[in-house]
């Protein structure tokens, strides 16, 4: 059996930062995200009885399957009652492992493609739980538009999955993504979270603030309030990075281009443009804006020396199946 699926990364408006269970990838708290259009991971999974091991190819290059890839495939095999090994071919239309949530789109696409290739038809909560086993943020990319990841409380993680808050057509919310000059990040999100929880003196304050941020962002989405959403998303992102910077040893995901973009965005906002920055665990900057500010904002960002590209995005679709084939 073979199946191909596509999924998009998401921008966390209220960040997921810290796990209560590393193995099951259960979060310390809830999070809310926006699935982004125009950035995609396309993944094909083929279960083949002639294979004696799982095989992975990423962006046309052979790769060694990580423990999380193998774990997700093992989870699919357990659900399907099969021992058959898989060939996984995955391609990203945007930079990989650079702080643009490629793991979210990657594992969301893998969960959908692998489950369907194994003959399973899981509902969206089931797919979300499965994707979570590969990457926490992937559970939100199962849905389009705005989604919230429920942290749950059960030790087995059965109540920890994402649910939709609003579909992509709910809000015409442009997002400009300023790609700054940098390579793959040195500290993965998973490593950064673990170090932050264990050593950052700011982490308890971060936890105390999250519930309030969640309430405000839910309201902003429901009311399509850009000023409220942008303000809370910016503050939440800055606090997350402050937590990481205060860890031992400190974690700095920013590059010189990050600072350059942040300074420009704040200057443009003072000049009257709608512009609110947010960053996940990486150097690139997402800017929430309005339709009438997009053109001027994009010109200004492209003029910055450290910015290599500016992509226009906005609310995008959830994970979707492209093709299923069998013997």
N, C-alpha and C positions, 0 to 999 in steps of 0.2 A: 504493500500500500504506500501511496505517496500523496502528500498534501503540501500546498504552498499558501502561506499567509503573509499579510502585511500588517505592520503596526507602526504607530508614531510615538516619538518620545513625548514626555510631558514636562511642563515647567511647574515646579512646586511653588504654590503661592503661600502656603504655610508649610515649611520644610519638615521633612522626615529626617531626624538626626538622633540616632541612638536606638539600640535594640534591647528588648528584655529577654530575648532568646536568640542567640547567634545562629544556632543550627536550623531552627524553623523560620528564622527571619521574622520575628514578631517585634513590632515597634514599641518604644516607650510611650508613645502618644499618637494621636491622630494627625492626619495631614490632608491638605486639599491641593489639587493640581488642575492645570489646564493642558489638555492634550493638544499638541501643536500640528497644524497642517504644513505640508510641504517638506517635511523631513520624514524619511521612511526607512524601515528595516524590512527587507523581503527575505523570507526564510522558507526553504523547502526541506521537508523531512521525508526520508524514504526508509521504511523498515524492510530489511533485506535478509532473508534466511541464510544467504551465503556469507554474510559478514561474521567475523568472530570477535569484533570489537566495534564500539561506536567511533564514527569518523566525522571530523569537523573541518569545514572550509569556510573562512571568513574573508570577504572581499576578494575572492579568487585565489587566496593563499591557504595552503594546508595549515591547520592549527591544532594544538593539543587540547582536547576537551577539558574544561575546568571541572572541578568537583561539583560546581553548581549546575553545569550543563548535564553532567552525568546523573546528578541527583534528580533533576527534573525528568530526564528520560526514564530513570528507574521508577519514578512515581507514576509515569504514564504506563509503563509496562505492568506495574502492580495493579493499576486500575483495569487494564485490559486483559490481565491474566496471560501475559505473553513474556517470553524471554528473548524475543527477536531483537537484534542490534540494529542501529539506525545510522544512516548517513545524513548529516546536517549541512546544508549549504546556505550561508547567510550573507547578505550584502546591505551596507548602509549607504544612504545618499548624503551623508554628512559625516564630519569627523568622529572617529571612534575613540573611546576612552579619553575624552578631552573635556569632560564636564558638561556635555550636552545630552545626558540621559540616554546614551546609546544602549545601556544595559536594560533600561525600561522598555524601549521598543523591541530590543532583541529578545528578551525573555517573554514578552507578551506574544510576539510572533511565533516564538518557539513553542509556547504552551498551546496555542491554537493549532499550529501545523502538526505538531507531534500527536496531540490528542485525536485529531481527525484522521491522521494517517494510521493510527492504531485502531480506528473504527469506533472511537468514542464520540458522543455528542454531549458535551458538557454545557450547562447553562452558564450565564455570565458570572455569577458568584463563584461557581466551581472553577471556571477558567481563571478568575482573579486569584483564588487560593492557590491554584497550580502555579501561575506565573510568579506569585510571591515567593515560592520556594527557590526561584532562581535569582530574583532581584526584588527587593521590597517595592520599589517604585513601579515595577512592571505591573503590579496588581491594578494600578490606576490607569495604565495605558490600554487596558481591555475596553475601556469606555471612551467615547468621544466627548468633546466639550469639557465640562467641569466634573470632577469626581472627588470623593472623599474616601480615604482609607480609614476604616474603623480598626482601632488597635486591638479590640477584643480583650478578654480576660482569661479565657480557658487555656490551660497548659498545652493542649494539643493544637492550638491555633485555628480551630474550626470556625471560630467567630471573628477571625481577623481577615477581612477582605475589603475590597473597594465597592462603593455603590455610586450611581450617578447622582449628581446634584442638578445639572442643567445640560441640555443637549447643545451641540455646537451652534445651532441656529438661534439659540437664546440671545446671543449677544455678539454683535459685530465689533470685536475687540482686537484691533491690530497689535501685533507684537513684533518689534524689530529686534533681530538677533545680531549683535555686533561681535563678529569673530575677530579676536585679537591674535597677534602673533605669539604662538606658543606651541609646544609639543604636547605629548601625552603627559598627564599629570603624574607626579612622583608618588603621591599618597592616594590610594583608592578611597572611594567614599566609605566602603566598609571599614577599612583600616582607620580612617579619620573619625568615624563615629565611635568605634571602640576606644580609641585613645581619648577622645573628648569626654565620653562618659566616665572613663576611669580616672582621668587626671585633670580635667579643666575645672577650675574653681567657679567658673561661670555657669556650669551645666545645671545646677539646681535652680538658678534664676531663670534659665531658658525654659525649664520644664514648667515653672510656675506661670509663665507668660503665654504658653501655647494655647491653652483652652480659651483665653480671651481672644487671641488672634483668630482661632477657628470660628468663634461666634461672629466676629466682625466681618470676616471674609464671606461666610455664608450669607450674611445680610447684604453685603456689597454685590455679590453675584445675583441674588434675588432681585435687587433693586437696580442693577446695572449702574452702580455708582463707581465711576472710574477713580474719583478722588479718594474715596475710602479704600477701595481695593488696592490702588497703587501705593498709598501711604502705608498700609499695613504690610503689604508684600515687601516693600523696600525695607521697612524696619525689621521684619522677620528675617530677611536675608542677611542684613547687617549683623543681627544678633547671632545668627548661626555661624557666620564667619568669625565673629569675635570669640565665640566659644572655642572654635578650632584654633585660632591664633593663641589662645591662652592655655592650650594643652601642653603637655610635657612629653617630648619636645614640641615646640610650636608647629602648627600646620598652616602654611600660607598657600592658598590656592590661586591667589591673584598674580598677575604679571604687570609690568609697567603699563600695558595697554588697558588693563582693567581700571587702573586709577585714572588714566586719561579719559576713558569713556565716562566714568562716574562724574568726574569734574565737569565735563561738557554737558552731560544730561542735566545736572543740577543748575548750571548756568542757563541752559535753554528753558528750563522750567521757570526760573525767575524772570525770564524774558517773555513768558506767556504761553509757551508750548506745553501741551500735555505730555509729560515724560516721567515715568517712574521705573527705576532700574531694579532688577533682581538677578541674582546669580545662584546657580546650584554649586556643587562642589567642583569648581573649575574656574578658569579665568574669563570666560566669555560672558557677555552681559546681555540679558534680555530686557527690553524696554517696553513696558506697557504704555500704550498711547491711544490717541483718538484718530479717526479717519482724516480729519482736517489738519492734523499735525504731522502725518506720516511723511509727506514729501519733504518738507523743510528739515525735519529731524534726520531723515536718511541722508540728505546732502551734507549736513553738518557732521554726522558720524563718519561718512566715507572720507571726509577731508582729514580725519585724524591719522597721523603717521603710523600708529600702532594697529590700526584697524585694517585687516586684510579683505574683509567682505561684510556686507550687511544684508541679511535675508529678511524678507517680509513674511511673517507668519500670522497666526491667529488661531481661533478654535478649530480643531481638526477632528477627524473621525476616529472611532475606536478600532480595535483589531478586527480584521475582516479576512475571510477565506477567499482565495483566488481560484484554487483548483484542487480537486481530489481525483486521484486515479488509483485503480487497483488491478489486480490480475484478472 
